[in-house]
Amino acid sequence: MLAMLWLQKGNVQEAEKWGKIAWELLDDRGHLGITEKKMGFKLERMLGSIGRLGGNGEGKKWKK
């Protein structure tokens, strides 16, 4: 959530910082799959897939 808020405010550096922290926490708790680990951290991908908020994991909207 902090990464999304900072990105909304236009501060990409701060959004990246908090996104990486979230990524590490997800990994530490076993919430990242093999595919996610191989693809590595990318802010847009992570935010696009959080909570299935209409993203497809690439920061783009799902097509119905």
PyMOL commands that set and color helices and strands:
alter all, ss='L'
color gray80, all
select helices_A, chain A and resi 2-9+12-28+34-39+43-52
alter helices_A, ss='H'
color red, helices_A
deselect
rebuild
show_as cartoon
